[in-house]
Amino acid sequence: MENAVSTRLEHDSLGSKTVDADAYYGIQTLRARDNFQLTGVPLHHYPRLVVALAMVKKACCQANGELGGLGPDLVNAISAACDDIIDGQLHDQFLVDMVQGGAGTSTNMNANEVIANRALELLGHERGSYDKLHPNNHVNLSQSTNDVYPTAIKLAIQLSCPELISALERISETLAVKAEEFSGVLKLGRTQLQDAVPMTLGQEFNACRTTLQEDISRLHEVAVLGREINLGATAIGTGINTDSRYADLAVAKLSAIAGMPFTLAPDLIEATSDTGAFVMLSGVLRRIAIKLSKFCNDLRLLSSGPRGGFGEINLPPVQPGSSIMPGKVNPVIPEAVNQVAYRVMGNDLSVSMAAEAGQLQLNAMEPLIVYSLLDSIQLMTRAIDMLEERCIRGISANTDHCLAVMNNSMALITALSPHLGYELTSKLAKQALETEASVRDLILENGIMSAEALDDILKPEKMLQPITATQP
């Protein structure tokens, strides 16, 4: 008797299975949970995907209700169940693994069953009473996984990207502050890790700010592609089992529910198998990862030492760096961002291969695509915030050391070359390297130029920007 109370019996085309009586999911979710124990990352790990699924289901329900496919009581109950999920309830019931076979069918059925059982509860029926309200016949009416799932993926991405954009904007603002703070710090610029020409530390930080700001624009651009959806396409894009008015109406309902404009793809057969928008987004995420990783490599180089390395900047110490070397502090924040970047690059490869693996009218690898994209967005957002808050804000400059390194380098030779000629400056550079004397001292000792003339040429404002043309 106790066992009968704690479970309910459900059936599908493969047979029957017992489901926990208090579960909102049903038999197909249970099968998928047992089949796909892969990543250990369930759907509810990405709340915006769960919310997106509920929004899509609500839009479809309302469209069906308006066209007469569902009665008012069912429309109200299904919509209310969707609202509960949109508000953050029942997310723990979305427990299918993110990576799954079946092109996302398990995800779609997980949503159908949770919504159906919550709607039944709202109508005063027991969970599992599918003769009153059915996951497929009612919640999934006029739908297929093949249009619901990619639509929900695109919506989840639309809901997730604003946080990444905000993180990029915050780090850009902090880099701008640092660029201004370091605008007077003269230092040695380097190419191929060799001495190049003078610059300021502020210019170095501002360059990173500029390149990240470019990617804010790229994210906004790819977002537009993500708002073209195939909702109403059903199985392969022909719209089988739907009213001819349904697709346009469902898309309009989703736009209203989500608060953003979605458009129906002009060719639904193409849109059902195409994953180009996902590939483009993944490429932008990879681009951001590469840029951030390069900047973190620079931070690690510039802060290396403190005595035996570049030592031009100091990263804020956030934890002891060694279990054996007292006083050692490592650049752990940039190192962690590097690793996130590598993961994002790997995710991009997964997206590319999964997109290429599509066959005929459907890409069955979309679960890996959405898992990779949402993982990249979430990791990048957290990594950027960590880098901004725990590293960049607290960076300080070793101003005197930067200036000493610059003055003792070969960098001044380039500034002098237009005045002394390439041949002479090359000889001076070679002599300076052989004798470890400074270029400035050699010029003055050999009477090549007066101190006043030399100081005028080596003024920072003359070395850090193009020469201002004078009128003849």
C-alpha positions, 0 to 999 in steps of 0.5 A: 500500500505504501508503494502504491501511494509513492508511485504512479504507473505510466505507459508509452509505446514501449511499455509501462514504468513506475514514476514517483508520485510527486514527480511532475515529469513522466515516463519519457523523461524517466527513460531519458534520464536512465539512458543518458547519464553522460555529462551529469549536467541536467537541463535545469543547470541552465535556467534560461533554457528551461524558461525558454522552453516554457515560453515557447510552449505557452506561445504554442498553447495560446496560438492553438487556443485562438485557432480553436485547437484547445479549449479555454480551460486547457489553455488557461491551465497550460499557460498557468503551468508555463508561467510557474516555470517562467517564474522559476518554479519546478526547474528541478523537474527538468532533469534530462542530461544536456547531451542526449540522442534524439535531436532534443526529443527528450528535452521536449518531452521533459517540458511537455510532461512537467507542464502537463502534470502541473496543468492537471494539478491546477485543474484539480486532477492527479498527476498522470491523469493524461486522459484529461490533459495529455503531454503530446495531444495537448501540450505538444499540439501543432508542434514537433521537437524539431521546431520547438527545440531549436526555437527554445535554444535560440530564445535561451541564447537571447536571454543569456547573451545580455549578461555576457554583453554586460560583463564585457561592458564592465571590463571595458569600462575598468580598462578605460579607467586603467588606461587613463591611470597609466597614461603617463607611464612610459614603457618599452613596447615589444614585438616578438618579445624583443625590444621595439619602440616606446609606448605608455602602459595606458596605450597597452590597456586601452588597446585591450579595451578597444578590441573587446568593445568590438566584440560587443558589437559582434554579439549584437549582430549575431543576436539578430540572426538568432531571432529568425526561428522555425516555430510552426515548421513541425517535423521537417518544415512542411508544417504538417498537422498545423493550421495554415495560420498557426506559424505566424500566430505562434511566432507573434505570441512568442515575441509578446511573451519573450518581449523581443521580436522574433520572425518566421524563417522564409524557408522552414525546411531550410531553417529546420536543418540549418544551424548557421546562426549557432556556428556564427555565435560560437565563432564570436565566442571563440573570438572573444576567448582568444582575445581575452586569453592573449590579454591574460598572457600579456598580464602574466608576462608583464607581472612576471618576477617580481625580481626575475621577470618583466616586473612592469605591473603588479597584479593584486595578490589573491592567494598564496602561490606555493606550498613550498616557496614562502611568499610566492604569489601566482597570477591565478586569475589570468591563468583561470581565464586562460583555461576558460578560453581553451574550453570555449575554443573546444566548445567552438570545435564541438559546435562546428563538428555537430553543425557539419554532422547534420543530415538531410532535413534535421541536425540530430546533434543540436543537444551538443550545440546548445550545451556547448553554446550555453556552457561557453556563454556562462563560463565567459561571463563568469570569467570576465567578471572574475578578471575585472573584479579580482585582477584588473581593478587592482593592477598597479604600475612599477613606473620607475622600473618601466622608465628605466627599462625603456631608457636602457633599451634599444627602443630609443634607436628607432626614434633617432633613426630619422635624424641620424640615419639607419647606418649610424643608428645600427652601429650605435645599437650594436655598440650598446649591446656589446658594451652594455652602455646606454644609447644616450650615453654613447651619443653624448660621449661621441659628440653625435648630438647635443643633450638638448637636441637629444632630449627634444627628439626623445620627448614622449609626445614625439615618440608616442605618436606620428610626427605633426606635419609643419607648413613649408 
